[in-house]
Amino acid sequence: MKEVAIGIDLGGTFIKFGLVSKTGEVMYEGIMGSDAHSSAENVINNLISAIKNCQAFAFERALTVLGVGIGSPGIIDKTYRIVLGGADNIEGWFNLNLADKIEPEVNLPVLLNNDANLMGLGEQAFGAACDCSDVVFITVGTGIGGAVVIDGKLFGGYDNRGTELGHIPLFAGGIPCSCGSVGCLEAYASTTALANMFGEKCQSAGIKFQEEINGKLIIRLYHEKHPLAVEAFNEHVDYLGHGIAGLVNIFSPQRVVIGGGISEAGDFYIAQVNDAFRKYVMPDCALNTSICAAALGNRAGMLGAARWVFMKIV
């Protein structure tokens, strides 16, 4: 019987789940609402439903399920079973022994990790950095998250409380950040920050748009050479390149993989970030480092969660 793992990517809106082989072959996948704004109990029930859905398919195809990996927002304890906190987009998602609540219902071992960590692991195992052992993954979206893989293993810091890559302080006394600090990379280089920056420039210039100001609009206007969009975009890239340079100076990875919706804007985006990063990095630290876009899209978290099972349970 072929061995598979269940990988789950839990988000504030959706649960993405699938059955994955050790080589990264997706045997089955699905998506359902997470119900994250109702209650922790409802989210847990939805996770159990997703797992049972996978188990039913595995039973029909005579697949052996080894365990369940779950990528969750927030900080996960060092046993990889408990959500400690930091998941603002899911109601009641703190001090929660999620593995204990799920395992008796599905009769499988359950392992957790932070969602961005497992996206990075997915890209390192099966995606844009599958030929690398040392990788920094950074996802640029509403916020900034990321992961660090060293010698093929996820690095989480002592007690698994580290690698909050979006909260590297760029500026003392800078813009307030959602984490409660000021001047963080996320506050300057996320797509939310880009939209805010462009909106402020437009407001100062007395320019209004009928459509929502977001990353997609700004990229389109950038290509149309709208001066304020070009200005905001260049500032965004410079901030992101500065943050990445700091990470490369510390970890000197073989590859920096950039995920998130804006990374799909085109090759020009990665090229611009690379140019900015090269301005600030110590050249000797970056001698073996290249930058690329993520390759797995919205499958990265699910694939990384399955990979986590193979790494920790098998």
C-alpha positions in Angstrom: 0.0 0.0 0.0 1.3 3.5 -0.9 2.1 5.7 2.0 0.7 9.2 2.1 0.3 12.1 4.5 -2.6 14.5 5.0 -1.4 18.1 4.6 -3.7 21.0 5.7 -3.2 24.7 5.2 -5.5 26.6 7.6 -6.3 30.2 6.8 -8.7 32.8 8.0 -11.0 32.1 5.1 -10.3 28.6 3.7 -8.9 25.2 4.7 -6.8 23.7 1.9 -6.2 20.0 2.3 -4.8 17.1 0.4 -3.2 13.6 0.4 0.4 13.8 -0.6 3.0 11.1 -1.3 6.6 11.3 0.0 7.8 12.5 -3.4 5.2 15.4 -3.4 2.6 13.8 -5.7 -0.8 15.2 -4.8 -3.1 12.2 -4.8 -6.2 14.1 -3.8 -7.0 17.7 -2.7 -9.9 19.9 -1.7 -10.9 23.2 -0.2 -13.6 24.3 2.3 -14.4 27.3 4.4 -12.6 27.6 7.7 -15.4 29.5 9.6 -12.6 31.3 11.4 -14.6 34.2 12.6 -17.2 32.1 14.4 -15.5 30.0 17.1 -12.4 27.8 17.6 -14.8 24.8 18.0 -16.2 25.3 14.5 -12.8 25.6 13.0 -11.7 22.4 14.7 -14.9 20.6 13.4 -14.1 21.8 9.9 -10.5 20.5 10.2 -11.8 17.1 11.3 -14.2 17.0 8.4 -11.3 17.8 6.0 -9.2 15.0 7.5 -12.1 12.5 7.3 -12.7 13.5 3.7 -9.1 12.6 2.9 -9.3 9.4 4.9 -12.3 8.3 2.9 -10.5 8.8 -0.4 -7.4 7.0 1.0 -9.5 4.0 2.1 -11.1 3.7 -1.4 -7.7 3.8 -3.1 -6.0 1.5 -0.5 -3.6 4.3 0.6 -1.9 4.2 4.0 -2.2 7.5 5.8 0.8 8.1 8.1 -0.4 11.2 9.9 -1.7 14.8 9.6 0.3 18.0 9.2 -1.5 21.3 9.9 -0.1 24.7 9.0 -1.8 27.2 11.3 -1.4 30.9 11.8 0.3 31.9 15.0 3.0 30.6 17.3 3.2 26.9 17.8 4.9 25.3 20.8 8.1 23.2 20.6 6.1 19.9 20.8 4.3 21.0 17.6 0.9 20.3 19.2 -0.3 23.5 20.8 -1.2 26.9 19.3 0.1 29.4 21.8 -1.3 32.6 20.2 -0.6 35.2 17.6 -3.4 34.1 15.2 -5.6 37.2 15.2 -7.6 36.1 12.2 -9.1 33.0 13.9 -11.5 33.4 16.8 -10.2 31.8 20.1 -7.0 30.5 18.5 -4.7 30.6 21.5 -3.6 28.3 24.3 -5.2 25.5 22.3 -3.9 21.9 22.3 -5.2 21.3 18.8 -3.5 18.0 18.3 -5.1 16.5 21.4 -8.5 17.7 20.2 -8.2 16.2 16.7 -6.3 12.9 17.2 -9.1 11.0 19.0 -11.6 11.9 16.3 -9.4 10.7 13.4 -7.2 8.1 15.0 -4.0 9.6 13.4 -1.0 11.4 14.8 -1.3 15.2 14.3 1.6 17.7 14.0 1.3 21.5 13.8 3.6 24.2 12.6 3.3 27.9 11.7 1.6 28.2 8.3 4.4 30.4 6.7 7.0 27.9 8.0 5.3 25.1 6.2 4.9 27.1 3.0 8.6 27.6 3.1 9.2 23.9 3.7 6.9 23.1 0.8 8.9 25.3 -1.5 12.2 23.8 -0.3 11.0 20.2 -0.6 9.0 20.3 -3.8 9.1 23.8 -5.3 11.3 26.7 -6.2 14.2 25.6 -3.9 13.9 21.9 -4.2 17.6 21.7 -5.2 18.7 23.7 -2.1 19.4 22.8 1.6 19.5 26.4 2.9 16.6 28.6 2.1 14.9 31.8 3.2 11.2 32.0 2.2 9.3 35.3 2.5 5.7 35.8 1.7 4.5 39.3 0.8 0.8 39.9 1.2 -1.5 41.6 3.7 1.4 41.1 6.1 4.8 39.6 5.7 5.6 36.1 6.9 8.4 33.6 6.2 10.5 30.6 7.0 14.1 29.7 7.3 15.4 26.2 6.3 18.9 25.3 7.4 20.5 22.1 6.2 17.1 20.9 5.0 15.5 21.4 8.4 13.1 24.1 9.5 14.7 26.6 11.9 12.3 27.9 14.6 14.5 29.4 17.3 14.5 28.4 20.9 11.0 27.0 21.9 10.0 27.4 18.2 9.2 31.1 18.9 11.3 32.7 16.2 11.4 33.4 12.4 8.9 36.2 12.5 10.6 37.6 9.4 8.0 40.3 8.8 8.9 41.9 12.2 12.5 42.7 11.6 12.8 46.3 12.8 13.9 48.5 9.8 13.4 51.9 11.5 13.6 53.1 15.1 10.6 55.2 15.8 9.0 54.2 12.5 5.4 53.4 11.4 3.3 51.5 14.0 3.1 47.8 13.1 0.2 45.3 13.7 2.5 43.3 16.1 2.5 46.3 18.6 6.1 47.5 17.7 7.1 50.2 15.3 9.2 50.3 12.1 8.9 46.6 11.2 9.5 45.3 7.7 5.8 44.4 7.4 4.8 48.0 8.1 6.8 49.2 5.1 7.0 46.3 2.6 3.8 44.3 2.7 1.2 44.9 0.0 -1.0 46.6 2.6 1.9 49.0 3.2 2.3 49.5 -0.5 -1.4 50.3 -0.9 -1.3 52.7 2.1 1.7 54.4 0.7 0.2 54.9 -2.8 -3.1 56.0 -1.3 -1.4 58.7 0.8 0.5 60.0 -2.2 -2.7 60.2 -4.2 -4.6 61.9 -1.4 -1.8 64.5 -1.1 -2.0 65.1 -4.9 -5.8 65.3 -4.9 -6.1 62.1 -7.1 -9.1 59.7 -6.6 -9.8 56.3 -7.9 -13.2 54.6 -8.3 -11.7 51.2 -7.8 -10.1 49.7 -4.7 -6.4 50.6 -4.2 -4.6 47.4 -4.0 -1.4 45.7 -5.2 -3.0 44.7 -8.5 -4.1 48.2 -9.4 -0.7 49.6 -8.4 1.2 47.1 -10.6 -1.1 48.0 -13.6 -0.5 51.7 -13.1 3.2 51.1 -12.7 3.3 49.5 -16.1 1.3 52.5 -17.4 4.0 54.7 -15.9 1.7 56.5 -13.5 4.3 58.6 -11.6 2.9 58.1 -8.1 2.5 54.3 -8.7 6.1 54.2 -10.0 7.2 56.1 -6.9 5.3 53.9 -4.4 6.4 50.7 -6.1 10.1 51.7 -6.1 9.9 52.5 -2.4 8.2 49.2 -1.7 10.9 47.3 -3.6 13.6 49.2 -1.8 12.2 48.4 1.6 11.8 44.8 0.8 15.3 44.5 -0.7 16.7 46.1 2.4 14.9 43.6 4.7 16.0 40.6 2.5 19.6 41.9 2.6 19.5 41.7 6.4 18.3 38.1 6.3 21.0 37.1 3.8 23.7 38.7 5.9 22.6 36.5 8.8 21.7 33.2 7.1 23.6 33.3 3.7 21.0 31.0 2.0 21.4 29.4 -1.4 18.0 30.8 -2.4 15.5 33.5 -1.2 12.1 32.5 -2.4 9.4 35.2 -2.5 5.7 34.1 -2.3 2.4 36.0 -2.0 0.2 37.5 -4.7 2.5 40.3 -5.6 5.3 37.8 -6.4 3.2 36.6 -9.3 3.3 40.1 -10.9 6.0 38.9 -13.3 9.8 38.5 -13.7 10.3 42.2 -13.5 9.2 42.2 -9.9 11.8 39.7 -8.8 14.4 41.5 -10.9 13.6 44.8 -9.1 13.7 43.2 -5.7 17.0 41.5 -6.6 18.5 44.9 -7.6 17.5 46.5 -4.4 18.7 43.6 -2.3 22.1 43.7 -4.0 22.5 47.4 -3.0 22.3 46.6 0.7 23.7 43.1 1.2 27.3 42.3 2.1 28.6 40.8 -1.1 30.5 37.9 0.5 27.3 36.8 2.4 25.3 36.8 -0.9 28.0 35.0 -3.0 25.9 31.9 -3.3 22.4 33.4 -3.0 19.8 33.8 -5.8 16.3 35.2 -5.5 13.3 33.7 -7.3 9.5 33.6 -7.1 7.7 30.8 -5.3 6.5 28.0 -7.6 3.8 26.1 -5.7 1.1 28.9 -5.4 -1.7 28.1 -3.0 -0.5 24.5 -2.7 2.7 25.4 -0.9 1.2 25.2 2.6 -0.6 21.9 2.1 2.5 20.3 0.5 4.7 21.6 3.3 2.4 20.3 6.0 2.5 16.8 4.4 6.3 17.0 4.2 6.3 17.9 7.9 4.6 14.6 8.6 7.2 12.6 6.6 10.0 14.4 8.4 8.8 14.0 11.9 6.7 10.9 12.0 8.3 8.4 9.6 
